[in-house]
Amino acid sequence: MNVLLTGGAGYIGSHVLRALKAGGHDGTVYDSLVKGHAAAVAGARLVVADVADAAALKQALRANKIDTVIHFAAFIEAGESMAAPDKYFRNNTLNALTLLEAMNECGVKRLVFSSTAAVYGNPDRSPIQETDRLAPINPYGASKLAVEYMIRAHADAFGLGAVCLRYFNVAGADPAGDIGEAHSPETHIIPLVLEAALGRRPQVKIFGDDYDTPDGTCVRDYIHVCDLAAAHVLAAGAIAPGAVGVFNLGNGEGFSVKQVIETCRTVTGLPIPSALAPRRPGDPARLVASSQKAFSQLHWRPQFPDLATIVAHAWNWHKGHPQGYGDR
């Protein structure tokens, strides 16, 4: 495959690029570098441009003879989306339409879309299956679900083949320790806890302890970023013309915020301070995946399902790169 990775200089995109290369595929990164990091994709072809730029997209697709697009470029903070829905629908939804139009004009008919568990909102059951009710409770989830609908319409109208991957909580880092998670600002629980372990923040905040969960804190399903990356390569190979596949990607096991903090304390050997804070708007109580469909149809198997291993790989990255990539 000859793949264009939009948003490919970000956390997940950089790991997928590495997995593609390991599988013998060619990758071109297309990233505005507003959130991404050039150092994360060093050695790869990098087009610095925005997905909103239709002319730049079409030039990148044609010049690099792209046959497959993996679309990551998006804003991802559910809490921020509650305060700035316009920002999320413009960047996540409208820009995805620009991409779909560019792909259609250039004859590129293969797409893997980075979707999210946020499309389910507050689920009716756990673990969540792909056929469950779609009812996002924040604009972030709604912006991604709108793209899923657009993809289906383009498949029906133009023969696009696509796979939508609904991620649960992605964490960890490449075991080599040279690439990892470096968001600014950081909102994900594991790097926030590890930043507190490094003394880069005074404590980690627990946003609410009165949810309907065993210890009152939110429960999430954590998936190692390298396992997620492997799933993208498998998904790209499973694209069928005019069809849209949808897959959850998670480990099928939930851990509460308090359990994550305790695991981080165990892995680091440090007494990481924590403090209770009010609930954040748009946070579901529990999100845990059923990934049986990915197991059976993509033949995907996570290699790092253990939370302690996920944390250990993240800790290895953060210890070695306390300033991330040093470009912010």
C-alpha positions in Angstrom: 0.0 0.0 0.0 1.0 3.6 -0.6 -0.6 5.5 2.3 -1.3 9.1 3.2 -1.6 9.6 6.9 -3.4 12.8 7.7 -2.4 14.0 11.1 0.3 11.4 10.9 2.8 13.3 13.0 0.5 12.9 16.1 0.7 10.3 18.8 -1.3 7.6 17.1 -0.3 8.5 13.6 3.4 8.2 14.3 3.0 4.7 15.7 0.8 3.6 12.7 3.5 5.0 10.3 6.1 2.7 12.1 3.7 -0.3 11.8 3.1 0.4 8.1 6.8 0.5 7.4 7.4 -2.7 9.4 4.8 -4.3 7.2 6.6 -3.2 4.0 4.2 -0.4 3.1 5.0 3.2 2.1 3.8 6.1 4.1 3.5 9.9 3.5 2.7 12.1 6.5 0.3 15.0 5.9 0.2 17.2 9.0 -0.2 20.9 9.9 2.1 20.4 12.9 -0.4 22.5 15.0 -0.6 19.4 17.3 1.8 17.0 15.6 5.6 16.7 15.9 8.0 16.5 13.0 10.5 14.6 15.2 7.9 11.8 15.7 8.1 11.0 12.0 11.7 11.8 11.3 12.9 10.2 8.0 9.4 10.0 6.5 8.0 12.1 3.7 6.3 15.0 5.5 3.8 17.4 3.8 3.2 20.3 6.1 -0.3 21.5 5.3 -3.9 21.5 6.7 -6.7 19.1 5.8 -8.8 22.2 5.1 -6.5 23.0 2.2 -8.1 21.1 -0.7 -5.5 22.0 -3.2 -2.7 20.8 -1.0 -4.5 17.6 -0.3 -5.0 16.8 -4.0 -1.4 17.7 -4.7 -0.2 15.3 -2.0 -2.5 12.5 -3.2 -1.4 12.8 -6.8 2.3 13.5 -6.3 2.8 10.6 -3.9 0.6 8.1 -5.9 -1.5 7.5 -2.9 -3.9 4.5 -3.0 -5.0 4.5 0.7 -5.7 7.3 3.2 -5.6 6.8 7.0 -7.3 9.9 8.5 -6.3 10.9 12.0 -6.3 14.7 11.8 -8.8 15.9 14.4 -9.2 17.7 17.7 -9.8 15.1 20.5 -10.6 16.8 23.8 -14.2 16.0 24.7 -14.3 18.6 27.5 -13.0 21.4 25.2 -15.6 20.4 22.6 -18.4 21.2 25.1 -17.2 24.8 25.3 -16.1 25.1 21.6 -18.4 23.0 19.5 -17.9 25.2 16.4 -14.1 24.5 16.5 -14.8 20.7 16.6 -17.4 20.5 13.9 -15.3 22.7 11.6 -12.0 20.9 12.1 -13.2 17.3 12.6 -16.3 17.2 10.3 -16.0 19.9 7.6 -12.4 19.1 7.0 -13.2 15.4 6.7 -15.6 16.3 3.9 -12.8 18.3 2.2 -10.7 15.1 2.4 -13.4 12.9 1.0 -14.0 15.3 -1.9 -10.3 15.4 -2.7 -10.0 11.6 -2.5 -13.0 11.2 -4.9 -11.6 13.8 -7.4 -8.2 12.0 -7.3 -9.6 8.5 -7.6 -8.4 7.3 -4.2 -11.0 4.8 -3.0 -9.6 3.4 0.2 -9.9 5.0 3.6 -9.3 4.1 7.3 -11.0 6.5 9.6 -9.9 7.2 13.2 -13.3 7.3 15.0 -14.0 7.0 18.7 -15.9 5.3 21.5 -17.4 8.7 22.2 -20.0 8.0 19.5 -21.7 5.7 22.0 -22.2 8.3 24.7 -23.6 6.7 27.8 -23.8 3.1 26.7 -26.8 0.8 27.4 -24.5 -2.1 28.2 -21.0 -3.1 28.8 -19.0 -4.3 27.0 -20.1 -2.2 24.0 -20.7 -3.8 20.6 -20.5 -2.0 17.2 -24.3 -2.5 16.7 -25.2 -0.7 20.0 -27.0 2.7 20.1 -25.1 5.7 18.8 -25.8 8.7 21.0 -22.8 10.9 21.7 -23.1 13.3 24.7 -20.4 15.7 23.6 -19.6 17.6 20.3 -16.4 15.7 19.9 -18.2 12.4 19.6 -20.9 14.0 17.5 -18.3 15.4 15.1 -16.8 12.0 14.6 -20.1 10.2 14.1 -21.1 12.8 11.5 -17.9 11.7 9.6 -19.0 8.1 9.8 -22.3 9.0 8.2 -20.5 10.9 5.4 -18.2 8.0 4.8 -21.2 5.7 4.3 -22.8 8.1 1.9 -19.6 8.3 -0.1 -19.3 4.5 -0.2 -22.9 4.3 -1.6 -22.5 7.1 -4.1 -18.9 6.8 -5.3 -17.7 3.3 -4.4 -15.4 4.3 -1.5 -14.2 1.4 0.5 -13.6 2.3 4.2 -13.1 1.0 7.7 -14.1 3.1 10.8 -12.1 2.2 13.9 -13.7 3.2 17.2 -10.9 3.7 19.7 -11.3 3.3 23.4 -8.5 4.8 25.6 -5.2 4.7 23.8 -2.1 4.7 26.0 1.5 3.5 26.2 4.4 4.1 23.8 6.6 2.1 21.4 8.8 -0.2 23.6 11.8 1.4 22.0 11.0 4.5 23.9 11.8 7.0 21.1 8.2 8.0 20.2 5.3 8.5 22.6 2.5 10.7 23.8 3.1 14.4 23.8 -0.1 16.5 23.7 -0.2 20.1 24.6 -2.2 20.6 26.7 -2.3 17.0 27.9 -5.7 15.7 28.9 -5.2 11.9 29.0 -5.1 10.2 32.4 -2.0 8.0 32.1 0.4 10.8 30.9 -1.1 13.2 33.4 -0.4 10.8 36.2 3.1 10.2 35.0 3.7 14.0 34.7 2.8 14.2 38.4 5.3 11.3 39.1 8.0 13.4 37.3 7.1 16.5 39.4 5.9 18.3 36.3 2.5 18.9 37.9 1.8 19.0 41.7 -0.9 16.3 41.6 -3.2 14.4 39.4 -6.9 15.4 39.5 -9.7 12.9 39.8 -12.7 14.4 38.1 -15.6 13.1 40.1 -15.9 10.1 42.5 -19.7 9.8 42.5 -20.2 7.9 39.3 -22.2 4.6 39.2 -19.0 2.5 39.2 -17.4 0.3 41.9 -15.2 3.0 43.4 -17.1 6.0 42.1 -14.6 7.1 39.4 -14.9 6.7 35.7 -14.0 3.4 34.1 -12.3 3.1 30.8 -10.8 0.4 28.5 -7.1 1.0 27.8 -5.5 -0.2 24.6 -1.7 -0.1 23.9 -0.9 2.3 21.0 1.2 -0.3 19.3 -1.7 -2.8 19.3 -3.9 0.0 17.9 -1.3 0.6 15.2 -1.3 -3.0 14.2 -5.1 -2.9 13.9 -4.8 -0.1 11.4 -2.5 -2.1 9.1 -4.9 -5.0 9.3 -7.9 -2.8 8.7 -6.3 -1.2 5.6 -5.7 -4.6 4.2 -9.4 -5.5 4.8 -11.0 -2.6 2.9 -13.6 -3.8 0.3 -14.8 -1.5 -2.5 -18.1 0.2 -1.8 -18.3 -1.2 1.7 -17.8 0.3 5.2 -16.6 -1.8 8.1 -16.8 -0.7 11.7 -14.7 -2.1 14.5 -14.2 -1.3 18.2 -10.6 -1.4 19.4 -10.1 -2.0 23.1 -9.1 -4.8 25.5 -12.5 -5.6 26.8 -11.6 -4.8 30.4 -12.3 -1.6 32.3 -10.1 0.1 34.9 -11.2 3.1 37.1 -9.3 6.3 37.4 -8.2 5.3 40.9 -7.0 1.9 39.6 -5.0 3.6 36.9 -3.3 5.9 39.5 -2.5 2.9 41.8 -1.0 1.0 38.8 1.2 4.1 38.0 2.3 4.2 41.6 3.3 0.5 41.5 5.1 0.8 38.1 7.0 4.0 39.0 7.5 3.2 42.7 6.6 6.8 43.5 3.9 8.2 45.8 2.0 10.1 43.2 -0.3 12.7 44.8 -3.9 13.0 43.7 -6.8 15.3 44.5 -10.6 15.2 43.9 -12.1 17.7 41.5 -15.6 18.2 40.1 -16.9 16.1 37.3 -16.0 17.2 33.8 -18.9 17.8 31.4 -19.4 15.2 28.7 -17.7 12.3 30.6 -19.6 9.0 30.5 -19.3 6.8 33.6 -18.1 3.6 31.8 -16.7 2.8 28.4 -15.5 -0.7 27.8 -15.2 -2.4 24.4 -16.2 -5.7 22.9 -13.5 -6.2 20.2 -14.8 -9.7 19.2 -15.6 -8.4 15.7 -12.0 -7.2 15.2 -10.7 -10.5 16.6 -12.8 -12.6 14.2 -12.8 -10.4 11.0 -9.4 -8.7 11.2 -7.7 -11.5 13.0 -6.3 -8.9 15.4 -4.9 -9.8 18.8 -3.5 -7.3 21.3 0.1 -8.1 22.2 0.2 -5.7 25.3 -3.2 -6.1 27.0 -1.9 -5.7 30.5 -2.4 -2.3 32.1 0.9 -2.4 34.0 2.8 -3.1 30.7 1.0 -0.2 29.0 1.9 2.1 31.9 5.5 0.8 32.0 6.0 1.6 28.3 4.5 5.0 28.8 6.8 5.6 31.8 9.8 4.6 29.8 8.9 7.3 27.2 8.1 10.0 29.7 11.2 9.5 31.8 13.4 9.8 28.7 11.4 12.7 27.2 10.1 14.8 30.1 9.6 17.7 27.7 8.1 15.5 25.0 9.6 16.3 21.7 10.9 19.6 22.9 9.1 21.6 20.2 6.3 23.2 22.2 
